[in-house]
Amino acid sequence: MGNVEFLIPISLFAMVGWIVYVVATNGRRQKQLKATTDFHGKILDKMGTAQDFGAFLETDGGKRFLTSLAVDAPSAKARIISGVERAIIFLSVGVAFMLIGRWFPEDHNTMTIIGTLVVACGIGFGISSAASIAMSKAFGLFDTTDAGK
């Protein structure tokens, strides 16, 4: 197999980093969701009757409260930018594997195969992002008034 063994510690480090990232992100989101839920619960407990709640929803604060209850999904732009970022990362890593394969001739085939697969994923993310841009424009999801956002 050759010098492919150096991939094991790199892969292990990447996996541990990914796990730490997922756990930290999930913990932060969970705390934020709990705080928001507790706050909303306290506000709803303060309402005496359905008429009080209806009157509250008619105010500006009530409208903001109602919109804060909605789940924020990432916008089309954010998803497209994320796809482009993934495409760039996958293409860079794939090309790096191919270059490493040239530097270590005994591992050339293995590195070329891995690099080709990773580059193919990067190309897929790039095509997906381009298709998302085209569809978003066709569906009118890109508002020209919020160009700075």
C-alpha positions as a Markdown table, in Angstrom:
| # | Residue | x | y | z |
|---|---|---|---|---|
| 1 | Met | 0.0 | 0.0 | 0.0 |
| 2 | Gly | 2.9 | 2.3 | 0.6 |
| 3 | Asn | 2.9 | 5.6 | 2.5 |
| 4 | Val | -0.9 | 5.9 | 2.7 |
| 5 | Glu | -0.7 | 5.3 | 6.5 |
| 6 | Phe | -0.1 | 9.1 | 7.0 |
| 7 | Leu | -3.8 | 9.5 | 6.1 |
| 8 | Ile | -4.9 | 7.7 | 9.3 |
| 9 | Pro | -3.9 | 10.4 | 11.8 |
| 10 | Ile | -5.2 | 13.2 | 9.5 |
| 11 | Ser | -8.5 | 11.4 | 9.1 |
| 12 | Leu | -8.8 | 10.8 | 12.8 |
| 13 | Phe | -8.0 | 14.4 | 13.6 |
| 14 | Ala | -10.6 | 15.6 | 11.0 |
| 15 | Met | -13.2 | 13.2 | 12.4 |
| 16 | Val | -12.6 | 14.4 | 16.0 |
| 17 | Gly | -12.7 | 18.0 | 14.9 |
| 18 | Trp | -16.0 | 17.4 | 13.1 |
| 19 | Ile | -17.5 | 15.7 | 16.2 |
| 20 | Val | -16.5 | 18.6 | 18.4 |
| 21 | Tyr | -17.9 | 21.1 | 16.0 |
| 22 | Val | -21.3 | 19.2 | 15.8 |
| 23 | Val | -21.5 | 18.8 | 19.6 |
| 24 | Ala | -20.6 | 22.5 | 20.2 |
| 25 | Thr | -23.1 | 23.8 | 17.6 |
| 26 | Asn | -25.8 | 21.5 | 18.8 |
| 27 | Gly | -25.3 | 22.6 | 22.4 |
| 28 | Arg | -25.4 | 26.3 | 21.5 |
| 29 | Arg | -28.6 | 25.8 | 19.5 |
| 30 | Gln | -30.2 | 23.8 | 22.2 |
| 31 | Lys | -29.5 | 26.5 | 24.9 |
| 32 | Gln | -30.7 | 29.2 | 22.5 |
| 33 | Leu | -33.9 | 27.3 | 21.8 |
| 34 | Lys | -34.6 | 26.6 | 25.5 |
| 35 | Ala | -34.1 | 30.3 | 26.4 |
| 36 | Thr | -36.5 | 31.4 | 23.6 |
| 37 | Thr | -39.0 | 28.8 | 24.6 |
| 38 | Asp | -38.9 | 29.8 | 28.2 |
| 39 | Phe | -39.3 | 33.5 | 27.3 |
| 40 | His | -42.3 | 32.8 | 25.1 |
| 41 | Gly | -43.8 | 30.6 | 27.7 |
| 42 | Lys | -43.6 | 33.3 | 30.3 |
| 43 | Ile | -45.2 | 35.8 | 28.0 |
| 44 | Leu | -48.0 | 33.5 | 27.2 |
| 45 | Asp | -48.5 | 32.7 | 30.9 |
| 46 | Lys | -49.0 | 36.5 | 31.5 |
| 47 | Met | -52.0 | 36.6 | 29.1 |
| 48 | Gly | -55.2 | 36.3 | 31.0 |
| 49 | Thr | -57.8 | 35.6 | 28.3 |
| 50 | Ala | -57.9 | 34.9 | 24.6 |
| 51 | Gln | -59.1 | 38.5 | 24.1 |
| 52 | Asp | -56.0 | 39.8 | 25.8 |
| 53 | Phe | -53.8 | 37.6 | 23.6 |
| 54 | Gly | -55.7 | 38.8 | 20.5 |
| 55 | Ala | -55.2 | 42.4 | 21.5 |
| 56 | Phe | -51.5 | 41.8 | 22.1 |
| 57 | Leu | -51.1 | 40.3 | 18.7 |
| 58 | Glu | -52.5 | 43.4 | 17.1 |
| 59 | Thr | -49.7 | 45.6 | 18.6 |
| 60 | Asp | -46.3 | 46.0 | 17.0 |
| 61 | Gly | -44.7 | 44.0 | 19.8 |
| 62 | Gly | -47.3 | 41.2 | 19.3 |
| 63 | Lys | -46.4 | 41.1 | 15.6 |
| 64 | Arg | -42.7 | 40.8 | 16.4 |
| 65 | Phe | -43.5 | 38.1 | 18.9 |
| 66 | Leu | -45.4 | 36.2 | 16.3 |
| 67 | Thr | -42.6 | 36.4 | 13.7 |
| 68 | Ser | -40.1 | 35.3 | 16.4 |
| 69 | Leu | -42.0 | 32.1 | 16.7 |
| 70 | Ala | -41.4 | 31.2 | 13.1 |
| 71 | Val | -38.5 | 28.8 | 12.4 |
| 72 | Asp | -35.8 | 30.5 | 10.5 |
| 73 | Ala | -34.8 | 28.5 | 7.5 |
| 74 | Pro | -31.7 | 29.5 | 5.7 |
| 75 | Ser | -32.4 | 31.7 | 2.7 |
| 76 | Ala | -31.8 | 30.6 | -0.9 |
| 77 | Lys | -28.7 | 32.9 | -1.0 |
| 78 | Ala | -27.2 | 31.3 | 2.2 |
| 79 | Arg | -27.7 | 27.8 | 0.9 |
| 80 | Ile | -26.2 | 28.7 | -2.5 |
| 81 | Ile | -23.2 | 30.3 | -0.8 |
| 82 | Ser | -22.8 | 27.2 | 1.4 |
| 83 | Gly | -22.8 | 25.0 | -1.7 |
| 84 | Val | -20.2 | 27.1 | -3.4 |
| 85 | Glu | -18.0 | 27.0 | -0.3 |
| 86 | Arg | -18.3 | 23.2 | -0.3 |
| 87 | Ala | -17.5 | 23.0 | -3.9 |
| 88 | Ile | -14.3 | 25.0 | -3.4 |
| 89 | Ile | -13.2 | 23.0 | -0.4 |
| 90 | Phe | -13.9 | 19.6 | -2.1 |
| 91 | Leu | -12.1 | 20.7 | -5.3 |
| 92 | Ser | -9.1 | 22.0 | -3.3 |
| 93 | Val | -8.9 | 18.8 | -1.3 |
| 94 | Gly | -9.3 | 16.6 | -4.4 |
| 95 | Val | -6.6 | 18.4 | -6.3 |
| 96 | Ala | -4.3 | 18.1 | -3.2 |
| 97 | Phe | -4.8 | 14.3 | -3.1 |
| 98 | Met | -3.9 | 14.2 | -6.8 |
| 99 | Leu | -0.8 | 16.2 | -6.2 |
| 100 | Ile | 0.2 | 14.1 | -3.2 |
| 101 | Gly | -0.2 | 11.0 | -5.5 |
| 102 | Arg | 2.4 | 12.6 | -7.9 |
| 103 | Trp | 4.8 | 13.2 | -5.1 |
| 104 | Phe | 4.6 | 9.7 | -3.8 |
| 105 | Pro | 4.7 | 7.4 | -6.9 |
| 106 | Glu | 4.1 | 4.2 | -4.8 |
| 107 | Asp | 0.7 | 5.6 | -3.7 |
| 108 | His | -0.2 | 7.3 | -7.1 |
| 109 | Asn | -3.2 | 5.0 | -7.9 |
| 110 | Thr | -4.7 | 5.3 | -4.4 |
| 111 | Met | -4.3 | 9.1 | -4.2 |
| 112 | Thr | -5.6 | 9.6 | -7.8 |
| 113 | Ile | -8.7 | 7.5 | -7.0 |
| 114 | Ile | -9.4 | 9.4 | -3.8 |
| 115 | Gly | -8.7 | 12.7 | -5.4 |
| 116 | Thr | -10.9 | 12.0 | -8.4 |
| 117 | Leu | -13.8 | 11.0 | -6.1 |
| 118 | Val | -13.4 | 14.2 | -4.0 |
| 119 | Val | -13.1 | 16.4 | -7.1 |
| 120 | Ala | -16.3 | 14.8 | -8.5 |
| 121 | Cys | -18.1 | 15.8 | -5.2 |
| 122 | Gly | -16.8 | 19.3 | -5.6 |
| 123 | Ile | -18.0 | 19.5 | -9.2 |
| 124 | Gly | -21.4 | 18.1 | -8.1 |
| 125 | Phe | -21.7 | 20.9 | -5.4 |
| 126 | Gly | -20.7 | 23.5 | -8.0 |
| 127 | Ile | -23.3 | 22.2 | -10.5 |
| 128 | Ser | -25.9 | 22.1 | -7.7 |
| 129 | Ser | -25.1 | 25.7 | -6.8 |
| 130 | Ala | -25.3 | 26.9 | -10.4 |
| 131 | Ala | -28.7 | 25.1 | -10.8 |
| 132 | Ser | -29.9 | 26.6 | -7.5 |
| 133 | Ile | -29.0 | 30.1 | -8.7 |
| 134 | Ala | -30.8 | 29.6 | -12.0 |
| 135 | Met | -33.9 | 28.2 | -10.3 |
| 136 | Ser | -33.9 | 30.9 | -7.6 |
| 137 | Lys | -33.8 | 33.6 | -10.3 |
| 138 | Ala | -36.6 | 31.8 | -12.2 |
| 139 | Phe | -38.8 | 31.6 | -9.1 |
| 140 | Gly | -38.1 | 35.2 | -8.1 |
| 141 | Leu | -36.4 | 34.3 | -4.8 |
| 142 | Phe | -33.7 | 36.8 | -5.4 |
| 143 | Asp | -35.1 | 40.2 | -4.6 |
| 144 | Thr | -33.0 | 43.0 | -6.2 |
| 145 | Thr | -34.0 | 45.4 | -3.4 |
| 146 | Asp | -31.9 | 43.4 | -0.8 |
| 147 | Ala | -28.7 | 43.3 | -2.8 |
| 148 | Gly | -26.7 | 44.3 | 0.3 |
| 149 | Lys | -27.9 | 41.4 | 2.4 |
